[in-house]
């Protein structure tokens, strides 16, 4: 829910109006990991996933065997090919 407050000052009087606007939007589909599949032994491998129309940023989260999570963010324009409808990255 998005709330916006508008105030008008008239001399010593304060007029305040509160407007509430409800905006419903469909959630985008989640990207699908294409590779690698299953358990892997190296984090430093190429990752490929499906492109989501309208996405501008992707976050790749990798959990290692000790439970530590590494997060990598990539701009869609740098990592995705619209012609193949896929994205790829090689985290360092």
Secondary structure by P-SEA (a helix, b strand, c coil): cbbbbbbbbcccbbbbbbbbbbbbbbbcccccccccccccccccbbbbbbbbccccbbbbbbbccccbbbbbbbbccccccccccccccccc
